[in-house]
């Protein structure tokens, strides 16, 4: 009797882990299938696709500063006003070119910047 209870608990635990892993992978896929990738936006300056895996994300508007020459992103990257694209959801979004090919590589420069229409 006790072994059946332990076996049932183990089965439930394994099933719960599988469900959690599946939910996480679906969540990541949906995040990448954003309006940026669906609408196939391209960089106004280079013509490259804005959205590749792990490179586009919303950014807090406190990380964006308007200057005379354009938007200063996280205090490091200047994006000319004419190279900014309209945001599809009234938030700032930034797509970075990375130093390497991994998900956690350091940003090299901004590929695309999406700004709310009132910016």
C-alpha positions as CSV (number, residue, x, y, z in Angstrom):
1,X,0.0,0.0,0.0
2,X,2.8,2.5,1.0
3,X,4.7,1.7,-2.2
4,X,1.7,2.4,-4.4
5,X,1.3,5.8,-2.6
6,X,5.0,6.6,-3.2
7,X,4.7,5.5,-6.8
8,X,1.6,7.6,-7.4
9,X,3.3,10.6,-5.8
10,X,6.4,10.1,-8.0
11,X,4.2,9.9,-11.1
12,X,2.4,13.1,-10.2
13,X,5.7,14.9,-9.5
14,X,7.2,13.8,-12.9
15,X,4.0,14.8,-14.7
16,X,4.0,18.2,-12.9
17,X,7.6,18.8,-14.0
18,X,6.8,17.9,-17.6
19,X,3.8,20.2,-17.6
20,X,5.9,23.1,-16.2
21,X,8.6,22.5,-18.8
22,X,6.1,22.5,-21.6
23,X,4.5,25.7,-20.3
24,X,7.8,27.4,-20.2
25,X,8.8,26.5,-23.7
26,X,5.4,27.6,-25.1
27,X,5.8,30.9,-23.2
28,X,9.2,31.5,-24.7
29,X,7.9,30.7,-28.2
30,X,4.9,33.0,-27.8
31,X,7.2,35.8,-26.6
32,X,9.4,35.5,-29.7
33,X,6.3,35.4,-31.9
34,X,5.6,39.0,-31.1
35,X,4.3,41.7,-33.4
36,X,7.9,42.6,-34.3
37,X,8.6,39.2,-35.9
38,X,5.0,38.7,-37.3
39,X,5.2,42.1,-39.1
40,X,8.7,41.4,-40.3
41,X,10.2,44.7,-39.3
42,X,13.7,45.5,-40.6
43,X,16.3,47.9,-39.4
44,X,16.0,51.3,-41.1
45,X,19.7,51.7,-41.0
46,X,21.0,48.2,-42.1
47,X,18.0,46.5,-43.6
48,X,18.5,43.4,-41.4
49,X,15.6,41.7,-39.6
50,X,14.9,43.3,-36.3
51,X,13.9,40.2,-34.4
52,X,16.1,37.1,-34.0
53,X,15.9,34.6,-31.1
54,X,16.6,36.3,-27.7
55,X,17.4,39.8,-29.0
56,X,14.1,41.9,-28.8
57,X,12.5,42.8,-25.6
58,X,10.5,45.6,-24.0
59,X,12.6,48.2,-22.2
60,X,11.5,50.5,-19.4
61,X,11.0,54.1,-20.6
62,X,13.3,55.3,-17.9
63,X,16.1,53.6,-19.8
64,X,15.4,55.8,-22.8
65,X,16.5,59.4,-23.0
66,X,15.7,61.9,-25.7
67,X,18.7,63.9,-26.9
68,X,19.2,66.5,-29.6
69,X,20.5,63.7,-32.0
70,X,18.1,60.9,-31.1
71,X,17.2,58.3,-28.4
72,X,19.9,57.3,-26.0
73,X,19.3,53.7,-25.0
74,X,20.5,52.6,-21.5
75,X,22.9,55.5,-21.5
76,X,25.2,53.8,-24.2
77,X,23.5,53.5,-27.6
78,X,22.4,56.4,-29.7
79,X,19.6,55.8,-32.2
80,X,18.8,58.6,-34.6
81,X,15.2,59.7,-34.5
82,X,14.8,58.8,-38.2
83,X,15.9,55.2,-37.4
84,X,13.3,54.7,-34.7
85,X,10.3,52.6,-35.6
86,X,6.7,52.9,-34.2
87,X,5.9,50.6,-31.4
88,X,3.0,48.1,-31.8
89,X,1.9,48.2,-28.2
90,X,2.8,51.7,-26.9
91,X,5.9,50.5,-25.1
92,X,9.6,50.9,-25.9
93,X,11.2,47.8,-27.4
94,X,14.8,47.3,-28.3
95,X,16.5,44.7,-30.5
96,X,20.2,44.3,-29.9
97,X,23.0,43.0,-32.1
98,X,25.1,40.8,-29.8
99,X,28.9,40.3,-29.5
100,X,28.5,36.5,-29.9
101,X,25.8,34.1,-30.8
102,X,24.6,33.0,-27.3
103,X,21.4,34.1,-25.5
104,X,23.4,35.8,-22.8
105,X,26.1,37.6,-24.9
106,X,26.7,41.3,-24.3
107,X,24.9,43.8,-26.6
108,X,27.1,45.3,-29.2
109,X,24.7,47.9,-30.6
110,X,21.0,48.5,-31.2
111,X,19.6,46.8,-34.3
112,X,16.0,48.3,-33.9
113,X,14.4,50.6,-31.5
114,X,10.6,50.8,-31.3
115,X,9.1,53.8,-29.6
116,X,5.5,54.7,-28.6
117,X,3.8,57.0,-31.1
118,X,3.7,59.9,-28.6
119,X,7.5,59.9,-28.1
